[in-house]
């Protein structure tokens, strides 16, 4: 009874190639998305630092005795406007969680690369096609769930229940 399951024997070189292409597409997506998130994370952090310093500077200068005339009005208007822009940038940054998304996407891309490399060096007849596709799907699903939990604070997952509705557990 040394028979191997059909899924292990059915893993041809062509199937391995298609699986590796699936990994490559997802890896490319995660690296591109991580660059996007990194860019926005750094841009918003830089804006927060600059605007925070400028609000402090302008507010201090508006109360200085040597500032007179039109400058007094300009500083009086600029201070709350820049403070509002600072609050908006901080809120948008917090809402979209670019830093955490950048981190999670780099980790996911690296995990996918590790699995892709393992599949690439394993002889096709020693791989289980269904299991290998499941590993890929599980890695992507785990990152996706983490993203939405971080973004919306949702706990648990939504799964169809036996009546066709959605269950939260």
GURO-146368 format. One line per 2 residues: number of its first residue (from 1); their letters; for each residue y, z negated, x negated of N, C-alpha, C. Coordinates in nm, 2 decimals. Layout:
<nodes>
NUM) A) Y/Z/X/Y/Z/X/Y/Z/X  ...
</nodes>
This chain:
<nodes>
1) XX) -0.12/0.00/-0.08/0.00/0.00/0.00/0.12/0.00/-0.09  0.13/0.09/-0.18/0.25/0.09/-0.27/0.35/0.19/-0.22
3) XX) 0.35/0.23/-0.10/0.44/0.33/-0.04/0.58/0.27/-0.04  0.68/0.36/-0.08/0.82/0.33/-0.08/0.88/0.37/0.05
5) XX) 0.97/0.29/0.11/1.04/0.33/0.23/1.10/0.47/0.22  1.10/0.55/0.33/1.15/0.68/0.33/1.30/0.69/0.28
7) XX) 1.38/0.59/0.31/1.52/0.60/0.27/1.53/0.60/0.12  1.45/0.53/0.05/1.45/0.53/-0.10/1.41/0.66/-0.15
9) XX) 1.31/0.73/-0.09/1.26/0.85/-0.14/1.35/0.97/-0.10  1.43/0.95/0.01/1.51/1.05/0.06/1.64/1.07/-0.01
11) XX) 1.67/0.99/-0.11/1.80/0.99/-0.18/1.79/1.10/-0.28  1.83/1.22/-0.25/1.83/1.33/-0.34/1.96/1.33/-0.42
13) XX) 1.96/1.42/-0.52/2.08/1.44/-0.61/2.20/1.48/-0.53  2.17/1.56/-0.42/2.28/1.61/-0.34/2.34/1.49/-0.26
15) XX) 2.26/1.41/-0.21/2.30/1.29/-0.13/2.38/1.20/-0.23  2.33/1.18/-0.35/2.40/1.10/-0.45/2.54/1.15/-0.47
17) XX) 2.54/1.28/-0.49/2.67/1.35/-0.51/2.77/1.32/-0.40  2.72/1.34/-0.27/2.81/1.31/-0.16/2.85/1.17/-0.15
19) XX) 2.77/1.08/-0.18/2.80/0.94/-0.18/2.91/0.91/-0.29  2.89/0.96/-0.41/2.99/0.95/-0.52/3.12/1.00/-0.48
21) XX) 3.12/1.12/-0.41/3.25/1.18/-0.36/3.31/1.09/-0.26  3.24/1.02/-0.17/3.29/0.93/-0.07/3.36/0.81/-0.15
23) XX) 3.29/0.76/-0.25/3.35/0.65/-0.33/3.48/0.70/-0.40  3.48/0.82/-0.45/3.59/0.87/-0.52/3.71/0.89/-0.42
25) XX) 3.69/0.93/-0.30/3.80/0.95/-0.20/3.86/0.81/-0.17  3.77/0.71/-0.15/3.82/0.58/-0.11/3.89/0.51/-0.23
27) XX) 3.84/0.53/-0.35/3.90/0.48/-0.47/4.04/0.53/-0.49  4.05/0.67/-0.47/4.18/0.73/-0.48/4.28/0.67/-0.38
29) XX) 4.23/0.66/-0.26/4.31/0.60/-0.15/4.36/0.46/-0.19  4.27/0.37/-0.24/4.31/0.24/-0.27/4.41/0.23/-0.39
31) XX) 4.38/0.32/-0.50/4.48/0.32/-0.61/4.62/0.37/-0.57  4.62/0.48/-0.48/4.75/0.53/-0.44/4.82/0.42/-0.35
33) XX) 4.75/0.36/-0.26/4.81/0.26/-0.18/4.85/0.14/-0.26  4.78/0.10/-0.36/4.82/-0.01/-0.44/4.95/0.02/-0.52
35) XX) 4.97/0.15/-0.56/5.09/0.19/-0.63/5.21/0.18/-0.53  5.19/0.23/-0.41/5.29/0.22/-0.30/5.33/0.07/-0.28
37) XX) 5.23/-0.01/-0.26/5.26/-0.15/-0.23/5.33/-0.22/-0.35  5.29/-0.19/-0.47/5.35/-0.24/-0.59/5.50/-0.20/-0.60
39) XX) 5.52/-0.07/-0.57/5.66/-0.02/-0.58/5.75/-0.10/-0.48  5.70/-0.12/-0.35/5.78/-0.19/-0.25/5.79/-0.34/-0.28
41) XX) 5.69/-0.39/-0.34/5.69/-0.54/-0.37/5.80/-0.56/-0.48  5.80/-0.48/-0.59/5.89/-0.49/-0.69/6.04/-0.46/-0.65
43) XX) 6.05/-0.36/-0.56/6.19/-0.32/-0.51/6.24/-0.44/-0.43  6.17/-0.49/-0.34/6.22/-0.60/-0.25/6.24/-0.73/-0.33
45) XX) 6.16/-0.76/-0.43/6.18/-0.88/-0.51/6.31/-0.86/-0.59  6.33/-0.74/-0.65/6.45/-0.71/-0.72/6.58/-0.73/-0.63
47) XX) 6.57/-0.67/-0.51/6.68/-0.68/-0.42/6.71/-0.82/-0.38  6.61/-0.90/-0.36/6.63/-1.04/-0.32/6.70/-1.12/-0.44
49) XX) 6.66/-1.09/-0.56/6.72/-1.16/-0.67/6.87/-1.11/-0.69  6.89/-0.98/-0.68/7.03/-0.93/-0.70/7.12/-0.98/-0.58
51) XX) 7.07/-0.96/-0.46/7.15/-1.00/-0.34/7.18/-1.15/-0.34  7.08/-1.23/-0.38/7.10/-1.38/-0.38/7.20/-1.42/-0.48
53) XX) 7.20/-1.35/-0.60/7.30/-1.38/-0.70/7.44/-1.33/-0.66  7.45/-1.22/-0.59/7.58/-1.16/-0.55/7.64/-1.25/-0.44
55) XX) 7.55/-1.29/-0.34/7.61/-1.38/-0.23/7.67/-1.50/-0.29  7.60/-1.56/-0.39/7.65/-1.69/-0.45/7.78/-1.66/-0.52
57) XX) 7.78/-1.55/-0.60/7.90/-1.51/-0.68/8.02/-1.48/-0.58  8.00/-1.40/-0.48/8.11/-1.36/-0.39/8.16/-1.48/-0.31
59) XX) 8.07/-1.56/-0.27/8.11/-1.68/-0.19/8.19/-1.77/-0.28  8.15/-1.79/-0.40/8.23/-1.87/-0.49/8.37/-1.81/-0.52
61) XX) 8.37/-1.68/-0.54/8.50/-1.61/-0.57/8.59/-1.61/-0.45  8.53/-1.61/-0.33/8.62/-1.61/-0.21/8.69/-1.74/-0.19
63) XX) 8.64/-1.84/-0.25/8.71/-1.97/-0.24/8.79/-2.00/-0.36  8.80/-1.92/-0.46/8.88/-1.94/-0.58/9.03/-1.92/-0.54
65) XX) 9.11/-2.00/-0.60/9.25/-2.00/-0.57/9.32/-1.87/-0.63  9.26/-1.81/-0.73/9.33/-1.69/-0.79/9.30/-1.56/-0.71
67) XX) 9.21/-1.57/-0.61/9.18/-1.45/-0.53/9.28/-1.45/-0.41  9.36/-1.35/-0.40/9.46/-1.35/-0.29/9.47/-1.21/-0.23
69) XX) 9.53/-1.21/-0.11/9.56/-1.08/-0.04/9.43/-1.02/0.02  9.42/-0.89/0.00/9.31/-0.81/0.06/9.18/-0.85/0.00
71) XX) 9.18/-0.90/-0.12/9.05/-0.95/-0.18/8.99/-1.06/-0.11  9.08/-1.15/-0.06/9.03/-1.27/0.02/8.95/-1.22/0.14
73) XX) 9.01/-1.12/0.21/8.95/-1.07/0.33/8.82/-1.00/0.30  8.82/-0.92/0.19/8.70/-0.84/0.15/8.58/-0.94/0.11
75) XX) 8.62/-1.04/0.04/8.51/-1.14/0.00/8.46/-1.22/0.12  8.56/-1.25/0.21/8.52/-1.32/0.34/8.43/-1.24/0.42
77) XX) 8.44/-1.11/0.42/8.35/-1.02/0.50/8.22/-0.99/0.42  8.24/-0.97/0.29/8.12/-0.93/0.21/8.01/-1.05/0.21
79) XX) 8.06/-1.17/0.20/7.97/-1.28/0.19/7.86/-1.29/0.30  7.90/-1.29/0.43/7.80/-1.30/0.53/7.72/-1.17/0.55
81) XX) 7.79/-1.05/0.52/7.71/-0.93/0.53/7.60/-0.92/0.43  7.63/-0.96/0.30/7.53/-0.96/0.20/7.42/-1.06/0.23
83) XX) 7.46/-1.18/0.28/7.36/-1.28/0.32/7.27/-1.23/0.43  7.32/-1.15/0.52/7.24/-1.09/0.63/7.15/-0.99/0.57
85) XX) 7.19/-0.91/0.48/7.11/-0.81/0.42/7.00/-0.88/0.34  7.03/-0.99/0.27/6.93/-1.06/0.20/6.83/-1.12/0.29
87) XX) 6.87/-1.17/0.40/6.77/-1.22/0.50/6.68/-1.11/0.56  6.74/-0.99/0.58/6.66/-0.88/0.63/6.56/-0.83/0.52
89) XX) 6.60/-0.82/0.40/6.51/-0.78/0.29/6.40/-0.88/0.28  6.43/-1.01/0.28/6.33/-1.11/0.26/6.23/-1.11/0.38
91) XX) 6.28/-1.09/0.50/6.20/-1.09/0.62/6.10/-0.97/0.62  6.16/-0.85/0.58/6.07/-0.73/0.58/5.96/-0.75/0.47
93) XX) 6.00/-0.80/0.36/5.91/-0.83/0.25/5.80/-0.92/0.29  5.84/-1.03/0.36/5.74/-1.12/0.41/5.65/-1.06/0.52
95) XX) 5.71/-0.98/0.61/5.63/-0.92/0.72/5.52/-0.82/0.66  5.56/-0.74/0.57/5.46/-0.64/0.52/5.37/-0.69/0.41
97) XX) 5.40/-0.80/0.35/5.31/-0.86/0.25/5.27/-0.76/0.14  5.37/-0.69/0.08/5.34/-0.59/-0.02/5.27/-0.64/-0.14
99) XX) 5.31/-0.76/-0.19/5.25/-0.82/-0.31/5.10/-0.85/-0.28  5.07/-0.91/-0.17/4.93/-0.94/-0.14/4.85/-0.81/-0.12
101) XX) 4.91/-0.72/-0.05/4.84/-0.59/-0.03/4.81/-0.52/-0.16  4.91/-0.52/-0.25/4.90/-0.46/-0.38/4.78/-0.52/-0.45
103) XX) 4.77/-0.65/-0.46/4.66/-0.73/-0.52/4.53/-0.69/-0.46  4.52/-0.70/-0.33/4.39/-0.68/-0.26/4.34/-0.53/-0.28
105) XX) 4.44/-0.44/-0.28/4.39/-0.30/-0.30/4.35/-0.27/-0.44  4.41/-0.33/-0.54/4.36/-0.32/-0.68/4.22/-0.38/-0.69
107) XX) 4.20/-0.50/-0.64/4.07/-0.56/-0.64/3.96/-0.47/-0.57  4.00/-0.42/-0.46/3.90/-0.34/-0.38/3.87/-0.21/-0.46
109) XX) 3.97/-0.14/-0.51/3.95/-0.02/-0.59/3.86/-0.05/-0.71  3.88/-0.16/-0.78/3.80/-0.20/-0.89/3.66/-0.22/-0.85
111) XX) 3.64/-0.29/-0.74/3.50/-0.32/-0.69/3.43/-0.19/-0.65  3.51/-0.10/-0.59/3.45/0.03/-0.55/3.41/0.11/-0.68
113) XX) 3.50/0.11/-0.78/3.46/0.17/-0.91/3.34/0.12/-0.97  3.32/-0.01/-0.96/3.20/-0.08/-1.02/3.08/-0.03/-0.95
115) XX) 3.08/-0.02/-0.81/2.97/0.03/-0.74/2.94/0.18/-0.76  3.05/0.26/-0.77/3.04/0.40/-0.80/2.97/0.42/-0.93
117) XX) 3.01/0.35/-1.03/2.95/0.36/-1.17/2.81/0.32/-1.17  2.77/0.22/-1.09/2.63/0.18/-1.08/2.55/0.29/-1.02
119) XX) 2.60/0.35/-0.91/2.53/0.45/-0.84/2.52/0.58/-0.94  2.62/0.61/-1.01/2.62/0.72/-1.10/2.52/0.72/-1.21
121) XX) 2.49/0.60/-1.26/2.39/0.59/-1.37/2.25/0.56/-1.32  2.23/0.53/-1.19/2.10/0.50/-1.14/2.03/0.63/-1.10
123) XX) 1.91/0.65/-1.14/1.84/0.78/-1.10/1.83/0.79/-0.95  1.85/0.91/-0.89/1.85/0.92/-0.75/1.73/0.87/-0.67
125) XX) 1.61/0.88/-0.74/1.49/0.83/-0.67/1.48/0.68/-0.67  1.57/0.61/-0.73/1.57/0.46/-0.73/1.67/0.40/-0.64
127) XX) 1.74/0.49/-0.57/1.85/0.44/-0.48/1.81/0.45/-0.33  1.86/0.36/-0.25/1.84/0.36/-0.11/1.96/0.41/-0.04
129) XX) 1.96/0.53/0.02/2.08/0.59/0.07/2.15/0.50/0.17  2.08/0.45/0.27/2.14/0.37/0.38/2.20/0.24/0.32
131) XX) 2.13/0.18/0.23/2.19/0.06/0.17/2.31/0.09/0.09  2.31/0.19/0.01/2.43/0.23/-0.07/2.55/0.26/0.01
133) XX) 2.53/0.33/0.13/2.64/0.36/0.22/2.69/0.24/0.28  2.60/0.14/0.31/2.64/0.02/0.37/2.72/-0.07/0.28
135) XX) 2.69/-0.06/0.15/2.77/-0.14/0.05/2.91/-0.08/0.05  2.93/0.05/0.05/3.06/0.11/0.05/3.14/0.07/0.17
137) XX) 3.07/0.08/0.29/3.14/0.05/0.41/3.18/-0.10/0.42  3.09/-0.19/0.37/3.12/-0.33/0.37/3.24/-0.37/0.28
139) XX) 3.25/-0.30/0.17/3.37/-0.33/0.08/3.50/-0.29/0.15  3.49/-0.17/0.21/3.61/-0.12/0.28/3.65/-0.21/0.40
141) XX) 3.54/-0.24/0.47/3.57/-0.33/0.59/3.62/-0.46/0.55  3.57/-0.52/0.45/3.62/-0.65/0.40/3.77/-0.65/0.37
143) XX) 3.81/-0.54/0.30/3.95/-0.53/0.26/4.04/-0.51/0.39  3.99/-0.43/0.48/4.06/-0.40/0.60/4.08/-0.52/0.68
145) XX) 3.97/-0.60/0.70/3.98/-0.73/0.77/4.08/-0.82/0.71  4.07/-0.83/0.58/4.17/-0.92/0.50/4.31/-0.88/0.52
147) XX) 4.33/-0.75/0.52/4.47/-0.69/0.55/4.52/-0.74/0.68  4.44/-0.72/0.79/4.49/-0.75/0.92/4.50/-0.90/0.94
149) XX) 4.41/-0.98/0.88/4.42/-1.12/0.89/4.55/-1.17/0.82  4.58/-1.11/0.71/4.70/-1.15/0.64/4.83/-1.11/0.71
151) XX) 4.83/-0.99/0.77/4.94/-0.93/0.84/4.97/-1.00/0.97  4.86/-1.03/1.05/4.88/-1.08/1.19/4.83/-1.22/1.20
153) XX) 4.77/-1.28/1.10/4.72/-1.41/1.11/4.60/-1.43/1.20  4.53/-1.32/1.23/4.42/-1.33/1.32/4.30/-1.39/1.25
155) XX) 4.23/-1.48/1.32/4.11/-1.54/1.26/3.99/-1.48/1.34  3.88/-1.46/1.27/3.76/-1.40/1.33/3.78/-1.25/1.34
157) XX) 3.68/-1.19/1.40/3.68/-1.05/1.42/3.66/-1.01/1.56  3.71/-0.90/1.60/3.68/-0.85/1.74/3.56/-0.76/1.74
159) XX) 3.46/-0.80/1.82/3.34/-0.73/1.83/3.31/-0.71/1.97  3.25/-0.59/2.01/3.21/-0.58/2.15/3.11/-0.68/2.19
161) XX) 3.12/-0.74/2.30/3.02/-0.83/2.35/2.92/-0.76/2.44  2.82/-0.82/2.49/2.71/-0.76/2.56/2.76/-0.69/2.69
163) XX) 2.88/-0.74/2.75/2.93/-0.68/2.87/3.02/-0.56/2.85  3.04/-0.52/2.72/3.12/-0.41/2.69/3.27/-0.45/2.66
165) XX) 3.30/-0.58/2.68/3.43/-0.63/2.65/3.45/-0.66/2.50  3.56/-0.72/2.47/3.58/-0.76/2.33/3.57/-0.91/2.32
167) XX) 3.50/-0.96/2.22/3.49/-1.10/2.19/3.56/-1.13/2.06  3.62/-1.25/2.05/3.69/-1.29/1.93/3.61/-1.36/1.83
169) X) 3.48/-1.38/1.86/3.39/-1.45/1.77/3.27/-1.37/1.74
</nodes>
